Amino acid sequence: MSIIVRQATIHDLDVVAPLFDAYRQFYAQPADPALSRRFLAERFQHAESVILLALNEADGEGVGFTQLYPLFSSVRATRRYLLNDLFVTPARRRFGVAAALLHAATAHARAMGVSGMSLSTANDNVAAQRLYESMGWELETGFREYNLTF
């Protein structure tokens, strides 16, 4: 299977929204296609994220995506990206789609001149952890991450 990865635009909303909804379901959220579509439309309309879309070259089917959100490091006085979402359809896993998306995200970040990227994943998502580490991502051990949820 040959994959094309490119930056998505608002014109790709019909392809990306079902993938995003499936991603949310992977993380135990209820299916909500309207919410997924609305959320992504807002990101596109306000240029609040970069979505990279993986397509099957043979038929144009959307098989995965990653979403990058801009962050800033005050200490380093630089821009960074949060690789917040990475999803590949179950039928296309283990074909290199996730690695292609990660390579594309890295290339995009470097082209934009950011100083680095960060991500988090579930503690039990061992397959993703192995992939990230095999591609040079390092587990952060020097800081604790806290969340305040509203």
N, C-alpha and C positions, 0 to 999 in steps of 0.2 A: 504494500500500500504506500503510495506516494502522498506526502502531506505538504501543503502550502500553509505557511504562517504569515499573516499580515495584520496590520493594525485595522481594527474594525471601526466603522463609522455608524452614524445613526441609521444609514441605509441597510445595515446588517442586523438591525434590531430583531427581525423575525427569525434570524438564525441564532443569535446569541441568547435571546430571552429563554427559550426552552432549555438550553444548556445551563444557564444560570439557575433556573428553577430546579433542575436536577441536582446541581451542586448544593443548593440549599437543602434539598431533601436528603442528600448524603450526610449532612450535618443535623439531621433529625428535625428539620423544619417541615411544616405541612406544605404540600403542593399549593402553589398560589401563582399561576401564570400571570394574572393581571398585576399582582404586586411586583413580580420579577420584571415584567416589561416596563412598568412605571418607574421602578428604581433605576433601571439601566437608562431609560430615556432621559431621566434627570441628570445622570452622570454625563451623558453625551451632550445634552443641551447646555450644561454649565461648564463643560470641559474640565470635569473634576477627576477624571481617571483616564488611564490608557488601557484599552482592551485589545489584547492580541488574540486573534481567532485562528484556530487550526481547521483547515478544510481538507477533505479528501479530494485530491486532484482529479480523480476520475469522474466524480459526479457532483462535486461542490458541496457535499454534505458537511455540516458543521460537526466536528468530532471532539472539540475541546476549546478551552479558552483560558487565559490568565488575565487578571486585572491588577494594574499597578496604580497606587495612590501616591501623590506627591507628599513628601515629608521634608522637614528641615532639621538640620543639626545645629543647634546654637553653639555648642562647644567647638565644632569643626567649621562653623559658618559656611555650611554647604547644603545643597539639596540632596535628598535621598529618595528612594522609592520604597514603599511597602508593597511587597508582592502579597496581596491579600487573598486572592482567589486563584486556584489552579484546579481545573477539572477536565477530565477526559471521559468520554462515554465508556461504560463498562465493556462494550464490544470492541473498542479500539485500544484498550489498555494493553500494555506489554508490546506495543508496536513502535515505541519511540516517540509517541506524540507528546508526552509530558516533557521529555528531554528537549524536543524541538521547541516547545513553548518556552522552556527555561532559557535555552540558547537565544531565542528571539528577544526575550525580556532583557537579558544581559546586554545584547547588542543595542537594543533601544536605549537602555539606561546609559551605556557608554557614549552613544551618539548624542544624548542630551546633556552629557557632561556631569552627571550626578556622581556623588562620591561613593555610592554603594547602595545595596538593597538589603532589606530584612524581611523575614517572614516568620510565621508561627504555624504550627500544625498540632493536631491532637496528639497526646502522648501515645495513644495506641495506633497511630497511623504509621506503622513501622515501614511499610513499603515506600511511602513518601520520604520518610527520614533517610532511608538508604539511598534513594535517588538524589536527594539534595546533597548528602555527604559525598556521593560519588562524583558530583559536579562541582565540588570545591566549597560548598556552603559549610560554615563551621557553627557548631552548637555554641550558643552564648552561655558562658558559665560565670561571667563576672558580675552579672546584674540579676536582680529579681524583677519579674514583671508583675505589676499590680493592675487591677482593673476596678473601676468604679462604674457600676451599671445603673442607669436611671430607668 
